[in-house]
Amino acid sequence: MTGDNARTNAESQALDTLDLRRRRIRVRAWRRGMREMDLILGGFVDARVETLDGEELTQFEALLDADDDAAFRWFCGAEAPPPAHDTPLFKKSRPSTPIRAVSLKARVDARVATATSALKTALARLEAGDKLLLANAPEGFDAFVAGDLARALAERAENEAAVFVHVARDVTRSAQFREALRFAAPFVEILDLPAGTASPMTASRRALRSPRAA
């Protein structure tokens, strides 16, 4: 084997190694623990990984090994990266548009504000005599809604009893609702009124027919 052939084979193996590393990096960049980091690192890899040399790939691999929460703070500018990660590759991989980090508290406050607004709307409709329809709610979620409404009604009643009526579709669902409500709103006094064997519709029809029969 001549020197030129050996050099060609070595260069080919080096390129194969770099290509393998690039493929592995592409997979890892889109498999982070945070969706935000998927978009940052995965987006950079899709756009630039083919242009990275061996040293830059090493720096990026080290960045992939970093904790996602910490790395996200570095990209947001909330914290400075440690010297080991403050590399030219890190500066190159930072998005050109500044990332706005939203704190968990801000997200929770926003959701609470949305829920409070919806509760106020529901109460206003009930007080106006309108019907309130809750559709596509998971089993058990209605107990939390009922608890919130009962609490809000009690606060507006000013020391007077507030009555909230829930009609379950059957005995099993009634028992499930009671258990869920005891967890969601332990302050609510529950009065169970079994409907008996007749359905509400049948009972209504009998009540309407009885005067005629008499």
Rosetta blueprint (number, residue, H / E / L):
1 M L
2 T L
3 G H
4 D H
5 N H
6 A H
7 R H
8 T H
9 N H
10 A H
11 E H
12 S H
13 Q H
14 A H
15 L H
16 D H
17 T H
18 L H
19 D H
20 L H
21 R H
22 R H
23 R H
24 R H
25 I H
26 R H
27 V H
28 R H
29 A H
30 W L
31 R L
32 R L
33 G L
34 M L
35 R H
36 E H
37 M H
38 D H
39 L H
40 I H
41 L H
42 G H
43 G H
44 F H
45 V H
46 D H
47 A H
48 R H
49 V H
50 E H
51 T H
52 L L
53 D L
54 G H
55 E H
56 E H
57 L H
58 T H
59 Q H
60 F H
61 E H
62 A H
63 L H
64 L H
65 D L
66 A L
67 D L
68 D H
69 D H
70 A H
71 A H
72 F H
73 R H
74 W H
75 F H
76 C H
77 G L
78 A L
79 E L
80 A L
81 P L
82 P L
83 P L
84 A L
85 H L
86 D L
87 T L
88 P H
89 L H
90 F H
91 K H
92 K H
93 S H
94 R L
95 P L
96 S L
97 T L
98 P L
99 I L
100 R L
101 A L
102 V L
103 S L
104 L H
105 K H
106 A H
107 R H
108 V H
109 D H
110 A H
111 R H
112 V H
113 A H
114 T H
115 A H
116 T H
117 S H
118 A H
119 L H
120 K H
121 T H
122 A H
123 L H
124 A H
125 R H
126 L H
127 E H
128 A L
129 G L
130 D L
131 K L
132 L L
133 L L
134 L L
135 A L
136 N L
137 A L
138 P L
139 E L
140 G L
141 F H
142 D H
143 A H
144 F H
145 V H
146 A H
147 G H
148 D H
149 L H
150 A H
151 R H
152 A H
153 L H
154 A H
155 E H
156 R H
157 A H
158 E L
159 N L
160 E L
161 A L
162 A L
163 V L
164 F L
165 V L
166 H L
167 V L
168 A L
169 R L
170 D L
171 V H
172 T H
173 R H
174 S H
175 A H
176 Q H
177 F H
178 R H
179 E H
180 A H
181 L H
182 R H
183 F H
184 A H
185 A L
186 P L
187 F L
188 V L
189 E L
190 I L
191 L L
192 D L
193 L L
194 P L
195 A L
196 G L
197 T L
198 A L
199 S L
200 P H
201 M H
202 T H
203 A H
204 S H
205 R H
206 R H
207 A H
208 L H
209 R H
210 S H
211 P H
212 R H
213 A H
214 A L
